[in-house]
Amino acid sequence: MIRYAPWICFFAIIIGTAVPSFAGFIGGDLVILSTATNTDTDTAASAITLYDYPYNSLTGTFGTTPTAHSISGLTLPGANDHDGLLHLSTNDNVLTFGGYQAAVGTASVITSGSAHEVGVVDSNWNVTTVPVSNYTGVSLRSVVSTDGKHFWTGGDQGTDGGQYYIDASGATTTQTLITGNDARGNRIVGTQLWSFSSSTSGTNYGNSLPTSAAPQISTMNSPYVKSDVIFLDLNNDGTDETAYSTDGKNLLGKWYFDGTNWNLVGTWTGTKTSINNINSLEAFVYQGNVELLAATQLGQLFQFTDTNGINSSFGGASFATTTPTPYLTIGGTASFRGMAILSVPEPATVTLLAAAIPFFLGCRRWRVR
């Protein structure tokens, strides 16, 4: 008889229950949107793939062998126009991005007249699309959503470019202009819509997700914020007070919100031959440090560890050099465009323990004969 069998069973149940898994999305994984080509002069339509990199919570790292999910029916230009950003909806149910309904190889896909569409990927990696009637001849770069039915788009300015609210919850899809200003990227932060561009830097729209025309409020003005920004609530008070930004090239900025203003508290400049064309940012906290991820046009993912906390500049060995080493590369001619970390469910410990007790009692009968 093995006396430890009940305890082994008990802890196996706890561990198995405390690490939720799903048929598709797995909490903590990193999903990167990639195009098949990465040449800045290649404006033809390129195939899209979503790569799912598994997260190891024991080491705070991602596996280097991803699961690939091909996206059919939508393409993106191989040339980087700050497009292809990927976002997880605020209810954690779907991933969203903007693309073109064009065959691979379609020349000058942005100006080809091909239809723009929002791609919606559910937790089983099924893709549906929502047609977008705007952005004629210009880029649809970023799409954020609350639930996979209500969207806020950001793209190049033009006769019908800028930023729109799209309601696809009913029988008829409606599209409403918010502002005609350019947006390289956008995000939902709490109850606010943010956008980022080379002309207006970081802006928000007050305490709201606008569904009609709304003025922008300039909030972050710096060469270090032109393309993408990731926000964090490091003191866990319900309000994001720390942000990391990029200019879309080789600059990173760190910000602190003092309750009234966003203040630039740290900057980092990478050597362009080492890190360039940063398309998107993501971040997570591991052992008290911020792990900042930067994806580039050349299919490189960089991971920086910021050992400094709130309201202080960058800290740690990652920022001591201007020539960082990629954490991983996709290889070949593929490009990394947008990325999103799948949210980690947080089950109640008491509920888990209560659920495990009957199984534990049953395990007491285990014997080795």
Buried (B, 14 or more C-beta within 10 A) or exposed (E): EEEEBBEEBBEEBBEEBEBEEEEBBBBBBBBBBBBBBBBBEBBBBBBBBBBBBBBEEEEBBBBEEBBEBEBEBBBBBBBBBBBBBBBBBBEBBBBBBBBBBBEEEBEBBBEBEBBBBBBBBBBEBEBBBBEBEBBEBBBBBBBBBBEBBBBBBBBBBBEBBBBBBBBBEEEEBEBEBBBBBBBBBBBBBBEBBBBBBBEBBBBBBEEEBBBEEBEBEEBBEBBBBBBBBBBBBBEEEEEBBBBBBBBBBBBBBBBBBEEEEBEBBBBBEBEEEBBBBBBBBBBBBEEEBBBBBBBBBBBBBBBBBBBBBEBBBBBEEBBEEEEBEBBBBBEEBBBBBBBBBBBBEEEEEEEBBEBBEEBBEEBEEEEEE
